[in-house]
Amino acid sequence: MADKTKNDDQDTRLSANELQEFRKLLHERRDKILSSAKDALTLTEDDSLRMSDEVDLASAEYDAAFEYRLRDREKHLLKKLEKALKRIDDGEYDECESCGGTITKKRLLARPETTLCIDCKEEQEKVEKMYEKKRPYRQPFEF
């Protein structure tokens, strides 16, 4: 009986109200990222003062490189959020792109921009792990 309930929960599509809640959540996340990017741009422009020495310059360059990496990750996330909003418009938001099954509400709450059900995502991660570069184990420093 417990398996029947589990399968029923996984096959349940989202209601119109639930889709609207997810649309609102996705818009809020998108707006937060865009606002953060605008703030970072403003700070970068304010930091355009000449650095007094090489250490300050090196530190500022490191911070800028780190900030650019963060912005690149956020740019990728923005694309995923836009895709999720389009999937809501197309009626495919809670449909797995890989198997066509239903993505559970619990999974969508955890990752609103996801396009894969949990089973397909786990399978994808197993395949990715097979190609992961093995790093040699390093001994900790001895004092």
C-alpha positions in Angstrom: 0.0 0.0 0.0 2.9 2.4 0.8 4.3 1.9 -2.7 0.9 2.8 -4.3 0.9 6.1 -2.4 4.4 6.9 -3.4 3.7 6.3 -7.1 0.5 8.4 -6.9 2.4 11.3 -5.4 5.1 11.0 -8.2 2.4 11.0 -10.9 0.5 14.0 -9.6 0.8 17.1 -11.9 0.9 20.5 -10.4 -2.3 22.6 -10.1 -2.7 26.0 -11.7 -2.3 27.6 -8.3 0.9 25.7 -7.6 2.3 26.7 -11.0 1.6 30.3 -10.2 3.5 29.9 -6.9 6.5 28.5 -8.8 6.3 31.3 -11.4 6.4 33.8 -8.5 9.4 32.0 -6.9 11.3 31.8 -10.2 10.7 35.5 -10.8 11.9 36.4 -7.3 15.1 34.4 -7.7 15.7 36.0 -11.1 15.1 39.5 -9.7 17.5 38.8 -6.8 20.3 37.7 -9.1 19.8 40.7 -11.4 19.8 43.1 -8.4 22.9 41.5 -7.0 24.7 41.9 -10.4 23.7 45.5 -10.6 25.0 46.1 -7.1 28.3 44.4 -7.9 28.7 46.5 -11.0 28.2 49.7 -9.0 30.8 48.5 -6.5 33.2 47.8 -9.3 32.8 51.3 -10.7 33.3 52.8 -7.2 36.5 50.8 -6.7 38.2 52.4 -9.8 40.5 54.4 -7.5 44.2 53.9 -8.2 45.8 51.3 -5.9 48.6 52.6 -3.7 50.9 49.5 -4.0 51.3 46.2 -5.7 49.7 44.2 -2.9 46.5 46.2 -3.0 46.4 45.9 -6.8 46.9 42.1 -6.6 44.2 41.8 -4.0 41.8 43.9 -6.1 42.5 41.8 -9.2 41.9 38.5 -7.2 38.6 39.9 -5.9 37.6 41.0 -9.4 38.4 37.5 -10.9 36.4 35.9 -8.1 33.5 38.2 -8.7 33.6 37.4 -12.4 33.4 33.7 -11.7 30.4 34.3 -9.5 28.7 36.4 -12.2 29.3 33.6 -14.8 27.7 31.1 -12.5 24.7 33.4 -12.0 24.5 34.0 -15.7 24.1 30.2 -16.2 21.5 30.1 -13.4 19.6 33.0 -15.0 19.3 31.0 -18.3 18.0 28.0 -16.3 15.4 30.2 -14.5 14.3 31.7 -17.9 13.9 28.2 -19.3 11.9 27.1 -16.3 9.5 30.1 -16.8 9.1 29.2 -20.4 8.4 25.6 -19.4 5.6 26.9 -17.2 4.2 28.8 -20.1 4.4 25.8 -22.4 2.8 23.5 -19.8 5.9 21.3 -19.4 7.3 22.6 -16.1 6.8 19.5 -14.0 7.6 17.1 -16.9 11.0 15.4 -17.0 13.0 16.2 -20.2 14.6 12.8 -20.1 11.9 10.3 -19.4 8.8 12.3 -19.8 7.7 11.4 -16.2 6.4 13.9 -13.6 8.9 15.9 -11.6 7.6 15.8 -8.0 6.6 19.0 -6.2 9.2 18.2 -3.5 12.0 18.1 -6.1 10.7 21.4 -7.7 10.7 23.1 -4.3 14.3 22.0 -3.8 15.4 23.0 -7.3 12.8 25.1 -9.0 14.9 25.4 -12.2 15.3 21.6 -12.6 14.3 19.8 -15.8 14.9 16.3 -14.6 13.1 14.0 -12.2 15.2 12.7 -9.3 15.7 9.3 -10.9 17.0 10.8 -14.2 19.2 13.3 -12.3 20.7 10.5 -10.2 21.4 8.5 -13.4 23.0 11.6 -15.0 25.3 12.1 -11.9 26.4 8.4 -12.1 27.4 8.8 -15.7 29.2 12.1 -14.9 31.0 10.4 -12.1 32.3 7.7 -14.4 34.2 10.4 -16.4 35.4 12.3 -13.4 39.1 12.7 -13.2 40.6 10.8 -10.4 42.9 12.8 -8.2 45.7 11.2 -6.3 45.3 11.2 -2.5 47.7 13.6 -0.9 49.2 12.9 2.5 48.7 15.8 5.0 51.8 17.8 6.0 53.6 16.4 8.9 54.9 18.8 11.6 
